[in-house]
């Protein structure tokens, strides 16, 4: 009997997840990306989410980001996996699990509420893996791995795919 009830519960859960998921794909065109990049404020780093959609058991989103040369801080997201695809610019990205002087980000702030969910920030990463990057490169950053643009040679524009199994970011 317990097995039957568990099976009914699991089937209902899957139906509920499927019912609320998109029933068509979500297409982001090159024009969407280009238009959004052109609209970003000049001379400063910023981000704009293009889409955040329910795909069943999790949400997945795409954002466009711009970073400017200069001092950058490190960040580690508790629940969110990110995939970066570099569109333009070059620099060095450091990843690792030892965030220097970690501080919990404001739970009411824009980064936590709208962009990345619960996260820690710090000035840098200790003993991390350093990797040069450039246009066309793609980087996967699992949840719980700190990441830090330790140096930028120029303005860097990139797409971010966010995999959000805990639905920390609102749908868009």
C-alpha positions as CSV (number, residue, x, y, z in Angstrom):
1,X,0.0,0.0,0.0
2,X,2.8,2.4,0.9
3,X,4.4,1.7,-2.5
4,X,1.1,2.5,-4.3
5,X,0.7,5.8,-2.4
6,X,4.3,6.8,-3.1
7,X,3.7,6.0,-6.8
8,X,0.5,8.1,-6.9
9,X,2.3,11.0,-5.2
10,X,5.3,10.8,-7.6
11,X,3.0,10.7,-10.6
12,X,1.0,13.7,-9.4
13,X,4.2,15.6,-8.7
14,X,5.5,14.9,-12.2
15,X,2.2,16.0,-13.7
16,X,2.2,19.2,-11.7
17,X,5.8,20.0,-12.8
18,X,5.0,19.2,-16.4
19,X,1.7,21.2,-16.2
20,X,3.5,24.4,-15.1
21,X,6.5,23.9,-17.5
22,X,6.6,25.6,-20.9
23,X,5.0,23.5,-23.6
24,X,7.1,25.2,-26.3
25,X,10.7,26.3,-26.5
26,X,11.9,29.8,-25.6
27,X,13.9,31.4,-28.5
28,X,16.4,34.2,-27.8
29,X,17.6,35.7,-31.1
30,X,20.9,37.3,-31.9
31,X,18.9,40.5,-32.3
32,X,17.5,40.2,-28.7
33,X,21.1,39.9,-27.4
34,X,22.5,42.7,-29.5
35,X,19.6,45.1,-28.7
36,X,20.0,44.3,-25.0
37,X,23.7,44.9,-25.1
38,X,23.3,48.2,-26.8
39,X,20.8,49.3,-24.1
40,X,23.1,48.5,-21.2
41,X,24.6,51.6,-19.6
42,X,27.9,52.6,-21.0
43,X,31.1,52.5,-18.9
44,X,29.9,50.2,-16.1
45,X,29.3,46.5,-15.5
46,X,25.7,45.5,-15.6
47,X,23.3,42.6,-16.3
48,X,19.9,42.1,-17.8
49,X,18.0,38.8,-17.7
50,X,16.6,37.9,-21.1
51,X,14.5,34.9,-20.1
52,X,13.9,32.7,-17.0
53,X,11.6,29.8,-17.7
54,X,10.1,26.8,-16.0
55,X,11.4,23.6,-17.7
56,X,9.8,21.1,-15.4
57,X,11.9,20.1,-12.4
58,X,13.8,23.4,-12.5
59,X,14.0,26.9,-14.0
60,X,16.6,27.9,-16.6
61,X,17.4,31.4,-17.7
62,X,19.6,33.4,-20.0
63,X,21.1,36.8,-19.1
64,X,23.5,39.1,-20.9
65,X,26.3,40.7,-18.8
66,X,28.9,43.3,-19.3
67,X,32.0,43.8,-17.2
68,X,34.4,46.7,-17.4
69,X,38.1,46.5,-16.6
70,X,38.9,47.4,-13.0
71,X,38.7,45.8,-9.6
72,X,36.1,42.9,-9.6
73,X,34.8,41.0,-6.6
74,X,34.4,37.2,-6.3
75,X,31.0,35.5,-5.8
76,X,29.7,32.1,-4.9
77,X,26.0,31.1,-5.5
78,X,24.5,28.6,-3.1
79,X,22.0,27.0,-5.4
80,X,22.7,28.3,-8.9
81,X,24.8,26.7,-11.6
82,X,26.0,29.2,-14.3
83,X,27.3,28.7,-17.8
84,X,29.2,31.7,-19.3
85,X,29.6,32.1,-23.1
86,X,32.0,34.9,-23.9
87,X,30.8,37.1,-26.7
88,X,33.6,39.7,-26.7
89,X,36.6,40.7,-24.6
90,X,39.4,38.9,-22.9
91,X,40.7,38.4,-19.4
92,X,41.3,35.9,-16.6
93,X,38.7,34.0,-14.6
94,X,39.5,32.3,-11.3
95,X,37.3,29.5,-9.9
96,X,37.5,27.6,-6.6
97,X,35.9,26.8,-3.3
98,X,38.0,29.1,-1.0
99,X,36.4,32.5,-1.1
100,X,38.5,35.2,0.7
101,X,36.7,36.9,3.6
102,X,33.2,35.6,2.5
103,X,30.2,37.7,3.4
104,X,26.5,36.7,2.9
105,X,25.0,39.0,0.3
106,X,21.9,41.1,1.3
107,X,18.9,38.8,1.0
108,X,16.7,41.8,0.0
109,X,19.2,43.1,-2.6
110,X,18.8,42.8,-6.3
111,X,21.5,40.2,-6.9
112,X,19.8,37.7,-4.4
113,X,16.2,38.5,-5.2
114,X,16.3,38.9,-9.0
115,X,19.6,37.6,-10.4
116,X,21.3,34.8,-8.6
117,X,19.6,33.7,-5.4
118,X,21.4,33.3,-2.0
119,X,25.1,34.0,-2.5
120,X,28.4,34.9,-0.8
121,X,30.8,37.6,-2.0
122,X,34.4,38.3,-1.2
123,X,37.4,40.2,-2.6
124,X,39.1,37.2,-4.2
125,X,39.6,33.4,-4.2
126,X,42.4,31.6,-2.5
127,X,44.2,28.7,-4.3
128,X,41.8,28.9,-7.3
129,X,42.1,27.7,-10.8
130,X,43.2,30.5,-13.2
131,X,42.1,30.4,-16.8
132,X,42.5,32.9,-19.6
133,X,39.3,33.4,-21.7
134,X,38.2,35.1,-24.9
135,X,35.4,35.2,-27.5
136,X,33.8,31.9,-28.1
137,X,34.9,30.3,-24.8
138,X,32.4,28.7,-22.5
139,X,32.8,28.1,-18.8
140,X,30.6,26.0,-16.5
141,X,30.5,27.1,-12.9
142,X,28.6,24.7,-10.6
143,X,26.6,25.9,-7.5
144,X,29.0,26.3,-4.6
145,X,32.0,27.2,-6.7
146,X,33.3,30.8,-6.3
147,X,34.2,32.7,-9.5
148,X,36.1,35.9,-9.9
149,X,37.2,37.9,-13.0
150,X,40.7,38.6,-11.6
151,X,41.7,40.8,-14.6
152,X,40.0,42.1,-17.7
153,X,42.0,43.3,-20.7
154,X,38.9,45.1,-22.1
155,X,35.1,45.3,-21.7
156,X,33.7,41.8,-21.6
157,X,30.2,40.9,-22.9
158,X,28.9,37.4,-22.2
159,X,25.8,35.3,-22.0
160,X,25.0,33.6,-18.8
161,X,22.8,30.4,-18.7
162,X,21.5,29.9,-15.2
163,X,20.3,26.5,-14.0
164,X,18.1,27.1,-11.0
165,X,16.8,23.8,-9.5
166,X,15.5,25.6,-6.3
167,X,13.7,28.3,-8.3
168,X,15.5,31.1,-6.4
169,X,15.1,33.6,-9.4
170,X,11.7,34.9,-10.5
171,X,10.4,33.8,-14.0
172,X,10.6,36.3,-16.8
